Amino acid sequence: MSSVKREFIFSVFYTAVTKYSSIFLQLFITGVLSRLLSPDEFGVVAMAMVLIIFFSLLGDLGIAPAIIHNKNLTKEDINSIFSFSCIIGLVLTAIFFSSAHYIAAFYKKDILYNICCILSIHIFFNTANIVPNSLLQKNKEFRFLMFRQIIIQILSGIIGITFAYLDYGVYALLIYTISSSFMNLVVNYVRNPLKVVYPKKASIKKIINFSAFQFLSNLVIYFGRNLDKILVGKFFSSSSLAFYEKSYRLILLPVENLATVVSPVILPFFSEFQSDLNKIFHNYLKITRILAILSFPLSVLIYFTAKELTLIVFGVQWIPSIPILKILSWTISIQVISAASGAFFQSTGKIKLMFIITLINSFMGIACIFFGIFVLKTLEGLAYCLTLYFCITFFFSHYFLVEKGLENSYPTFLKNFIKPFLLAVVLFICEYTLSLILNEEMNVFLSFGLKTLLAIVVFTLYIWKNGGLNKLNLLFSKT
């Protein structure tokens, strides 16, 4: 096994351990907090977090992937870019703090004023973390990132649960969020100390072309992915937003923890042979095939276990989120595969093409969100519209990525998904049959266990028959 291949596999392994540990910890922490706090408390924080994410995005400016992609940055350049990001973070923190009153007035929630004032510091921590975090990825320190993520998640979870138990209510969620970003900043700085200097224009220019289109793409993606939450919070209620956000959060767990197992590793490795599009394409086929084998059956399983998952993780007060979760479960496989595509655009340096596609996709997404909220006027209707949107943009985006970005065959790409799709069909038939047999009043843990066991059996038979796991060894085979 070549050293590059070995390093890639170990990097994916460390990232996988990080992500899957995060799934367990996040579900556990959220489950405990969901029993100590009300849906309304979660909803009002979700209103603020949508805007916090936006301001954090403004602070990012596409700097992280630009640093990873650029191989010519000096230590002096890094210090200049870090100092520039800290200044941006301070400015955005001040703006958000000053906007707290207007945010509270927009949602007609007085408590949002205090929430936004407190959360404003989270923006600075996030922005200051961008450069040191990207350096850790660029240097392929995925083992360190694994331990850092797990330890900080445990500590911040303990802090958040403790304050929730002490009846701090909504403020327990704020302390949980801020403590995590603060500890990340401290650990990153200790690991990789950076100097605050006067930012040099020449250093910023080295990344500006790449980061500008990356930033614009991120900005467009933000509005496409968060407009629904903004409008639900405005035109429905904080409880409705909480039910919708919790359903979407469960859907994003496999998306973030399957695709992003490989996405952080793709850019630092594949950018090293960014001119060999044929090699990148064939490795892209192998990676998407593995993601499809994992995510297609997962969509089916979550559809049939939506009730059990909601009751086990969140409790009976979150039952209204079950129909939304069932509808959105069909987008899991599409989102998982699509989430990895951005790293391949970045690897080839075709950021402008990625921005154009992202812009078109977002217009379609906005149209679907408006139709769901203002025409159908239900959370379930919105979920159906989003499902349709993800299906359309999947085929549209990957056509341009494969044909224009990687200059290869789109039909070859689509053939990748025939067997995973058939696996999902077989599993659907098996799960549907089992659901007819099981009693509706059955214990949720037993029901979830039986449905999961069936999925594991079907999946294992597929792997055994097709040798799916052996395909992991092909990731760096010669094209």
Summary of the structure (lengths in Angstrom):
residues: 479
radius of gyration: 22.2
end to end distance: 16.1
largest distance: 68.9
contacts: 1649
relative contact order: 0.11
helix: 87%
strand: 0%
